[in-house]
Amino acid sequence: MLNRIGMGIGAGLASALLFVVTVQGTALALALAYLAPLPIMIATLGWGVDAGLVALCAACAVVAGAIEPFSGMLFGLTVALPAWGLAAFATLHGSPWRLDSFRRPPVASAPLRPSAAPSAGPGVGTLVVVAAGIGIAIGAGALVAMIVVYGGYQKGVETVASFLRPAIEEAVGPSNLPDGFTLDDILRLVVKFSPPAIACSTTLMFAVNLYAAARSAQLSQRLTRSWPDVPSSLVLPPALGAILIVALGTWLAAPEPTSQFAALFVGGLGVVYVLQGLAVLHALSRRVRGRPALIAALYVACLVAPKWVLPAVATIGLIESVASLRARAAAPKFGA
């Protein structure tokens, strides 16, 4: 018991430190803050839900003391509590919440690692959808807070735009504006794309940190569930694709602020389908020569040209939900 408490306190301190460095405002500090959920998730997955809860409380207390109480509360609601909740959900056994139970994992030849018994807990598809739900909820909270605090959506947009103006002016400069764009146009685009950006980045943050935490706990032999073959077991229900398409249409056609709430779903679910698209490409490329170089090139392309590559990968993820590309590739060929 004392060991779990000590581990929880240490994890909470590490999480708080990763978040507190954001006050420096540097790129490295922001990158480190992206890892703030990781220690809490490691404590929860490896040492138990109670250790994760201790880490959550310790992290919030340290952030509140190091910065201010409001920052501690904000950190708890947007980082610490979701990190603990998602990791605790991942440890459940016998849970009926298995989105990937709609279909069997499509690549039966890929064994689970390292334990012999399959996990009865939530599947990989379920976990990434829950991460998307967290991202959407946090983005919706920020949007609602802006509307309530500033007395309306349009007034909130104007206030946020005026607050961002000096930073955008310094970053872009009057001579670097794209043809046909004014600074006001740039500010409006920043505000317009902020909700999907929040949902997108938050979803990715929790999904990546959960994977890293589970991998860390698995390598240290403290993970209480089996390690799944992620490329074959990340399976999303087909109905989720319809929600994404409807949300995309609403974002493009509906007036504000309705379109902004729809954009939250586009951002969160878009990440989920990018992850499924990457899982498809990983699974289908297993027997291809030069696979490591191809996978590396894929991720470099995602970083260099995300505007074109990520929508294409998300489209592959959507097609997979309808056509079951991995299942078709794994099916035995008759008459060959």
MILUM-355217 format. One line per field, with one value per residue (C-alpha): residue number from 1; chain; residue in three letters; x, y, z. Coordinates in nm, 3 decimals. Layout:
REM residues N
i <- (NUM	...)
ch <- (A	...)
aa <- (ALA	...)
x <- (X	...)
y <- (Y	...)
z <- (Z	...)
This chain:
REM residues 336
i <- (1	2	3	4	5	6	7	8	9	10	11	12	13	14	15	16	17	18	19	20	21	22	23	24	25	26	27	28	29	30	31	32	33	34	35	36	37	38	39	40	41	42	43	44	45	46	47	48	49	50	51	52	53	54	55	56	57	58	59	60	61	62	63	64	65	66	67	68	69	70	71	72	73	74	75	76	77	78	79	80	81	82	83	84	85	86	87	88	89	90	91	92	93	94	95	96	97	98	99	100	101	102	103	104	105	106	107	108	109	110	111	112	113	114	115	116	117	118	119	120	121	122	123	124	125	126	127	128	129	130	131	132	133	134	135	136	137	138	139	140	141	142	143	144	145	146	147	148	149	150	151	152	153	154	155	156	157	158	159	160	161	162	163	164	165	166	167	168	169	170	171	172	173	174	175	176	177	178	179	180	181	182	183	184	185	186	187	188	189	190	191	192	193	194	195	196	197	198	199	200	201	202	203	204	205	206	207	208	209	210	211	212	213	214	215	216	217	218	219	220	221	222	223	224	225	226	227	228	229	230	231	232	233	234	235	236	237	238	239	240	241	242	243	244	245	246	247	248	249	250	251	252	253	254	255	256	257	258	259	260	261	262	263	264	265	266	267	268	269	270	271	272	273	274	275	276	277	278	279	280	281	282	283	284	285	286	287	288	289	290	291	292	293	294	295	296	297	298	299	300	301	302	303	304	305	306	307	308	309	310	311	312	313	314	315	316	317	318	319	320	321	322	323	324	325	326	327	328	329	330	331	332	333	334	335	336)
ch <- (A	A	A	A	A	A	A	A	A	A	A	A	A	A	A	A	A	A	A	A	A	A	A	A	A	A	A	A	A	A	A	A	A	A	A	A	A	A	A	A	A	A	A	A	A	A	A	A	A	A	A	A	A	A	A	A	A	A	A	A	A	A	A	A	A	A	A	A	A	A	A	A	A	A	A	A	A	A	A	A	A	A	A	A	A	A	A	A	A	A	A	A	A	A	A	A	A	A	A	A	A	A	A	A	A	A	A	A	A	A	A	A	A	A	A	A	A	A	A	A	A	A	A	A	A	A	A	A	A	A	A	A	A	A	A	A	A	A	A	A	A	A	A	A	A	A	A	A	A	A	A	A	A	A	A	A	A	A	A	A	A	A	A	A	A	A	A	A	A	A	A	A	A	A	A	A	A	A	A	A	A	A	A	A	A	A	A	A	A	A	A	A	A	A	A	A	A	A	A	A	A	A	A	A	A	A	A	A	A	A	A	A	A	A	A	A	A	A	A	A	A	A	A	A	A	A	A	A	A	A	A	A	A	A	A	A	A	A	A	A	A	A	A	A	A	A	A	A	A	A	A	A	A	A	A	A	A	A	A	A	A	A	A	A	A	A	A	A	A	A	A	A	A	A	A	A	A	A	A	A	A	A	A	A	A	A	A	A	A	A	A	A	A	A	A	A	A	A	A	A	A	A	A	A	A	A	A	A	A	A	A	A	A	A	A	A	A	A	A	A	A	A	A	A	A	A	A	A	A	A	A	A	A	A	A	A)
aa <- (MET	LEU	ASN	ARG	ILE	GLY	MET	GLY	ILE	GLY	ALA	GLY	LEU	ALA	SER	ALA	LEU	LEU	PHE	VAL	VAL	THR	VAL	GLN	GLY	THR	ALA	LEU	ALA	LEU	ALA	LEU	ALA	TYR	LEU	ALA	PRO	LEU	PRO	ILE	MET	ILE	ALA	THR	LEU	GLY	TRP	GLY	VAL	ASP	ALA	GLY	LEU	VAL	ALA	LEU	CYS	ALA	ALA	CYS	ALA	VAL	VAL	ALA	GLY	ALA	ILE	GLU	PRO	PHE	SER	GLY	MET	LEU	PHE	GLY	LEU	THR	VAL	ALA	LEU	PRO	ALA	TRP	GLY	LEU	ALA	ALA	PHE	ALA	THR	LEU	HIS	GLY	SER	PRO	TRP	ARG	LEU	ASP	SER	PHE	ARG	ARG	PRO	PRO	VAL	ALA	SER	ALA	PRO	LEU	ARG	PRO	SER	ALA	ALA	PRO	SER	ALA	GLY	PRO	GLY	VAL	GLY	THR	LEU	VAL	VAL	VAL	ALA	ALA	GLY	ILE	GLY	ILE	ALA	ILE	GLY	ALA	GLY	ALA	LEU	VAL	ALA	MET	ILE	VAL	VAL	TYR	GLY	GLY	TYR	GLN	LYS	GLY	VAL	GLU	THR	VAL	ALA	SER	PHE	LEU	ARG	PRO	ALA	ILE	GLU	GLU	ALA	VAL	GLY	PRO	SER	ASN	LEU	PRO	ASP	GLY	PHE	THR	LEU	ASP	ASP	ILE	LEU	ARG	LEU	VAL	VAL	LYS	PHE	SER	PRO	PRO	ALA	ILE	ALA	CYS	SER	THR	THR	LEU	MET	PHE	ALA	VAL	ASN	LEU	TYR	ALA	ALA	ALA	ARG	SER	ALA	GLN	LEU	SER	GLN	ARG	LEU	THR	ARG	SER	TRP	PRO	ASP	VAL	PRO	SER	SER	LEU	VAL	LEU	PRO	PRO	ALA	LEU	GLY	ALA	ILE	LEU	ILE	VAL	ALA	LEU	GLY	THR	TRP	LEU	ALA	ALA	PRO	GLU	PRO	THR	SER	GLN	PHE	ALA	ALA	LEU	PHE	VAL	GLY	GLY	LEU	GLY	VAL	VAL	TYR	VAL	LEU	GLN	GLY	LEU	ALA	VAL	LEU	HIS	ALA	LEU	SER	ARG	ARG	VAL	ARG	GLY	ARG	PRO	ALA	LEU	ILE	ALA	ALA	LEU	TYR	VAL	ALA	CYS	LEU	VAL	ALA	PRO	LYS	TRP	VAL	LEU	PRO	ALA	VAL	ALA	THR	ILE	GLY	LEU	ILE	GLU	SER	VAL	ALA	SER	LEU	ARG	ALA	ARG	ALA	ALA	ALA	PRO	LYS	PHE	GLY	ALA)
x <- (0.000	0.274	0.456	0.151	0.105	0.471	0.452	0.138	0.296	0.606	0.396	0.189	0.500	0.635	0.304	0.283	0.641	0.572	0.272	0.428	0.707	0.445	0.486	0.818	0.631	0.906	0.847	1.029	0.816	0.496	0.618	0.692	0.348	0.199	0.337	0.176	-0.089	0.178	0.297	-0.063	-0.150	0.160	0.075	-0.285	-0.202	0.100	0.026	-0.352	-0.643	-0.578	-0.216	-0.339	-0.587	-0.306	-0.106	-0.403	-0.447	-0.074	-0.038	-0.331	-0.200	0.148	0.016	-0.216	0.072	0.327	0.105	-0.235	-0.542	-0.742	-0.461	-0.464	-0.838	-0.806	-0.520	-0.726	-1.033	-0.855	-0.547	-0.521	-0.879	-0.924	-0.583	-0.672	-1.024	-0.909	-0.633	-0.869	-1.123	-0.851	-0.788	-1.149	-1.206	-1.526	-1.646	-1.928	-1.796	-1.618	-1.671	-1.449	-1.690	-1.884	-1.622	-1.342	-0.987	-0.920	-0.567	-0.598	-0.236	-0.102	-0.065	-0.126	0.186	0.304	0.034	-0.151	-0.503	-0.685	-0.801	-1.168	-1.126	-1.216	-1.075	-0.837	-1.119	-1.320	-1.027	-0.950	-1.320	-1.329	-1.015	-1.198	-1.497	-1.269	-1.116	-1.459	-1.588	-1.288	-1.324	-1.697	-1.623	-1.385	-1.638	-1.925	-1.703	-1.617	-1.984	-2.090	-1.800	-1.813	-2.193	-2.239	-2.051	-1.978	-1.866	-1.645	-1.487	-1.415	-1.261	-1.045	-0.937	-0.833	-0.643	-0.460	-0.394	-0.053	0.082	-0.046	0.081	0.427	0.431	0.300	0.391	0.212	0.447	0.397	0.020	-0.110	-0.248	-0.604	-0.593	-0.600	-0.494	-0.862	-0.914	-0.624	-0.758	-1.104	-0.957	-0.756	-1.067	-1.277	-1.032	-0.957	-1.241	-1.146	-0.778	-0.845	-1.047	-0.789	-0.481	-0.645	-0.765	-0.419	-0.255	-0.457	-0.437	-0.058	0.002	-0.221	-0.027	0.306	0.186	0.052	0.369	0.579	0.372	0.382	0.762	0.801	0.562	0.309	0.033	-0.266	-0.414	-0.270	-0.094	-0.304	-0.177	-0.274	-0.270	-0.521	-0.731	-0.798	-1.146	-1.415	-1.791	-1.921	-2.183	-1.908	-1.817	-2.171	-2.139	-1.814	-1.966	-2.274	-2.051	-1.835	-2.140	-2.278	-1.947	-1.935	-2.303	-2.450	-2.427	-2.207	-2.191	-2.364	-2.088	-1.826	-1.980	-1.990	-1.624	-1.541	-1.665	-1.474	-1.152	-1.194	-1.334	-1.094	-0.803	-0.975	-1.005	-0.648	-0.541	-0.752	-0.610	-0.256	-0.352	-0.477	-0.155	0.055	-0.143	-0.154	0.218	0.337	0.442	0.575	0.948	1.112	0.826	1.028	1.134	0.779	0.633	0.901	0.823	0.454	0.511	0.752	0.485	0.231	0.464	0.577	0.244	-0.034	-0.280	-0.286	-0.165	-0.379	-0.715	-0.603	-0.515	-0.847	-1.026	-0.855	-0.981	-1.336	-1.317	-1.196	-1.512	-1.723	-1.506	-1.305	-0.979	-0.777	-1.027	-1.031	-0.652	-0.632	-0.904	-0.780	-0.778	-0.983	-0.915	-0.567)
y <- (0.000	0.244	0.152	0.247	0.573	0.662	0.576	0.787	1.089	1.059	1.028	1.329	1.540	1.437	1.520	1.859	1.944	1.864	2.097	2.379	2.428	2.567	2.906	2.936	2.946	2.775	2.502	2.248	2.342	2.297	1.959	1.846	1.963	1.731	1.443	1.560	1.280	1.010	0.969	0.954	0.691	0.484	0.489	0.384	0.106	-0.031	0.028	0.041	0.284	0.401	0.490	0.684	0.871	0.968	1.089	1.294	1.467	1.527	1.675	1.914	2.027	2.098	2.291	2.494	2.578	2.648	2.867	2.947	2.757	2.823	2.670	2.366	2.325	2.374	2.122	1.874	1.904	1.902	1.684	1.494	1.370	1.260	1.088	0.894	0.815	0.686	0.472	0.337	0.251	0.063	-0.160	-0.281	-0.654	-0.807	-0.471	-0.485	-0.162	-0.321	-0.130	-0.379	-0.660	-0.562	-0.757	-0.991	-0.854	-0.887	-1.029	-1.354	-1.449	-1.168	-1.306	-1.117	-1.020	-1.125	-1.312	-1.618	-1.514	-1.240	-0.940	-0.905	-0.530	-0.248	-0.293	-0.061	0.081	0.159	0.335	0.567	0.659	0.741	0.954	1.135	1.186	1.347	1.576	1.678	1.742	1.962	2.157	2.201	2.322	2.586	2.699	2.719	2.905	3.163	3.215	3.243	3.457	3.709	3.722	3.559	3.384	3.685	3.898	3.612	3.582	3.954	3.948	3.644	3.788	4.117	3.924	3.722	4.018	4.123	3.767	3.703	4.041	3.962	3.610	3.692	4.053	4.282	4.192	3.814	3.802	3.574	3.748	3.864	3.819	4.085	4.043	4.033	3.741	3.553	3.619	3.494	3.176	3.114	3.151	2.942	2.652	2.664	2.428	2.141	2.204	2.169	1.850	1.711	1.784	1.669	1.342	1.273	1.367	1.118	0.840	0.870	0.896	0.595	0.388	0.499	0.434	0.088	0.001	0.116	-0.087	-0.390	-0.377	-0.354	-0.655	-0.458	-0.440	-0.640	-0.706	-0.862	-0.647	-0.638	-0.632	-0.269	-0.268	-0.553	-0.476	-0.103	-0.150	0.119	0.069	0.170	0.404	0.631	0.723	0.849	1.078	1.218	1.284	1.455	1.665	1.767	1.874	2.068	2.243	2.354	2.451	2.550	2.902	2.981	2.875	2.550	2.491	2.531	2.259	2.033	2.115	1.961	1.625	1.669	1.727	1.447	1.179	1.284	1.180	0.848	0.769	0.876	0.625	0.352	0.440	0.410	0.076	-0.046	0.057	-0.107	-0.432	-0.450	-0.375	-0.660	-0.881	-0.601	-0.578	-0.270	-0.220	-0.023	0.232	0.263	0.313	0.571	0.753	0.751	0.923	1.173	1.258	1.304	1.556	1.735	1.756	1.697	1.904	1.638	1.318	1.311	1.347	1.067	0.842	0.927	0.834	0.494	0.459	0.541	0.293	0.025	0.068	-0.014	-0.251	-0.434	-0.411	-0.595	-0.881	-0.918	-0.924	-1.185	-1.409	-1.731	-1.721	-2.006	-2.140	-1.994)
z <- (0.000	0.095	-0.225	-0.433	-0.244	-0.291	-0.660	-0.695	-0.527	-0.745	-1.060	-0.957	-0.903	-1.244	-1.415	-1.243	-1.338	-1.703	-1.696	-1.494	-1.749	-1.991	-1.820	-2.005	-2.336	-2.537	-2.793	-2.575	-2.273	-2.474	-2.602	-2.246	-2.131	-2.394	-2.184	-1.859	-1.859	-1.899	-1.535	-1.407	-1.667	-1.587	-1.216	-1.289	-1.535	-1.348	-0.981	-0.967	-0.985	-0.629	-0.711	-1.012	-0.794	-0.555	-0.857	-0.975	-0.638	-0.592	-0.940	-0.895	-0.555	-0.693	-0.996	-0.771	-0.540	-0.814	-1.033	-0.880	-0.752	-1.071	-1.280	-1.054	-1.104	-1.481	-1.496	-1.298	-1.522	-1.858	-1.799	-1.471	-1.427	-1.793	-1.786	-1.472	-1.596	-1.936	-1.785	-1.516	-1.786	-1.977	-1.674	-1.651	-1.702	-1.825	-1.956	-2.215	-2.373	-2.666	-2.990	-3.168	-3.077	-3.391	-3.583	-3.491	-3.519	-3.891	-3.879	-3.687	-3.751	-3.531	-3.176	-2.858	-2.665	-2.413	-2.219	-2.341	-2.242	-2.430	-2.229	-2.142	-2.096	-2.334	-2.684	-2.863	-3.074	-2.762	-2.597	-2.888	-2.919	-2.547	-2.596	-2.877	-2.648	-2.391	-2.655	-2.784	-2.431	-2.342	-2.666	-2.603	-2.251	-2.385	-2.648	-2.397	-2.149	-2.418	-2.501	-2.136	-2.011	-2.295	-2.328	-2.667	-2.944	-3.167	-2.875	-2.759	-3.104	-3.113	-2.764	-2.832	-3.168	-3.007	-2.741	-3.008	-3.239	-3.095	-3.106	-3.460	-3.574	-3.439	-3.581	-3.929	-3.988	-4.234	-4.521	-4.485	-4.517	-4.797	-5.104	-5.051	-4.673	-4.406	-4.045	-3.946	-4.187	-4.028	-3.679	-3.776	-3.926	-3.609	-3.393	-3.637	-3.641	-3.267	-3.159	-3.396	-3.317	-2.943	-2.994	-3.235	-3.024	-2.700	-2.854	-2.993	-2.662	-2.459	-2.719	-2.757	-2.384	-2.313	-2.566	-2.417	-2.061	-2.146	-2.332	-2.036	-1.790	-2.022	-2.061	-1.682	-1.649	-1.445	-1.706	-1.580	-1.923	-2.236	-2.493	-2.813	-3.166	-3.229	-3.614	-3.625	-3.319	-3.367	-3.515	-3.516	-3.560	-3.906	-3.753	-3.626	-3.983	-4.044	-3.741	-3.880	-4.223	-4.075	-3.848	-4.145	-4.345	-4.049	-3.995	-4.359	-4.399	-4.062	-3.914	-3.617	-3.338	-3.447	-3.700	-3.427	-3.213	-3.519	-3.581	-3.245	-3.371	-3.696	-3.502	-3.249	-3.480	-3.757	-3.533	-3.460	-3.831	-3.898	-3.632	-3.792	-4.133	-3.994	-3.836	-4.176	-4.350	-4.077	-4.103	-4.484	-4.522	-4.299	-4.590	-4.810	-4.873	-4.732	-4.488	-4.224	-4.486	-4.617	-4.268	-4.189	-4.515	-4.426	-4.092	-4.245	-4.504	-4.221	-4.060	-4.377	-4.563	-4.306	-4.508	-4.781	-4.617	-4.301	-4.485	-4.719	-4.424	-4.254	-4.577	-4.567	-4.211	-4.324	-4.612	-4.368	-4.158	-4.464	-4.670	-4.397	-4.592	-4.326	-4.306	-4.685	-4.701	-4.423	-4.571	-4.738	-5.117	-5.265	-5.610	-5.622)
